[in-house]
Amino acid sequence: MSLNKELLEILACPKCKSDLTLVGREEGLKCVPCAVVYPIKEEIPVMLIDEAVPLTDWEHGVREKK
C-alpha cells in the first residue's frame, strides 16, 4: 500500500515548513533545506524532528537516528 497522495501534498517539514519529497520505495520523506529524511515506518511518516536522519547518513544506508 502506498501513502495517500493528498497526505503527501499537505505534509511539511516540522522544523522549517518546507515541502517534503518521497525517498526510495516510500522509505522516507526528504527535506532538502534541512538536509534530513523523516523515516516512514509501517506506512506512517515519523514527523518528529528528533527522529529525522541526516541526509548524508540516509545516503549511506542509515534508516534510524543514532
Secondary structure, DSSP 4 states (H G I P E B T S, - for coil): -PPPHHHHHH-B-TTT--B-EEETTTTEEEETTTTEEEEEETTEE---GGGPEEHHHHHTT--S--
